[in-house]
Amino acid sequence: MLGHLAARNRLGRMRLGICVTDAGRRNPAVTAQAAATLHLLTKGRAMLGIGVGEREGNEPYGVDWTKPVSRFEEAIATIRTLWDSGGDLVSRDSPYFPLRDAIFDLPPYRGKWPEIWVAAHGPRMLRATGRYADGWAPVVLTNPTDYAKALDCVRAAASDADRDPMSITPGAVRTVVTARSRDDVDEALNSVVLKSAMLGVPGETWARHGAEHPLGADFSGVQDVMPHTMKLHEVLSWTAKVPLSLTKEATFHGTPDDVVEQVAAWRDNGLRYLLVVNGGALQPSLRKSAQSVLPLLTALRKLKKLSAG
């Protein structure tokens, strides 16, 4: 789809990428080729977002899920090795993705490969981000203090790998819930769809809000959610237990000015690149959902000014 958009030049100079694909479901050589091809089609505007993936997209299809981080590390190393090969034959030992006289002769665009953005949260993934990534795009970190601590881990790993720690762009994927009034915002925050997304938040975060995760106090989070195995009545009963304080911590919410103030707190803790998910549209009313577009655009304009400042 991205290749089609790029080839038809429908998006001008907009950057195109994915957030994120997983490292184990297809061979990383295929991922490397797809990303490099998109980079050429977009004239250097491709971004490769990648992570360990999720259990639901791997385990049911026979992909080993016992060591997802190890597979991820090997996948990234394989992609970098192929990109840096200069078209020479490549052999590389790996327990997951061995290369035997492999060739990768697609050229970079003006000497540059696509930026690699990693969705990382745990210690090993944060260290891998520091070693290999151009950008960091966590999904489930819910407060700026935890974000700053994780960013310190990324930068420390980069320094240990003799990379410039400041060359890695600190990003985050966050849902923005804004509307014409705070009552409309609260209505969206209390929607079943948005509250069901809180099942992807780790159990330790639920505990901080005085609640136990329905899948267990030690539940790891979004990577282990198996939604297709859940019954509707179970999910509805679980969403009823989601504390409003948790939903608020996991989103930027309120009026456009409220959203800017909340993002500023993250900026002060290192955030430089926000990937926005529109949560304001998750209204029970189609009319209110449509009406949330204008406040979102207002928030985005204000956030652009915040970034420039």
Summary of the structure (lengths in Angstrom):
residues: 309
radius of gyration: 20.3
end to end distance: 34.5
largest distance: 61.8
contacts: 981
relative contact order: 0.11
helix: 48%
strand: 16%
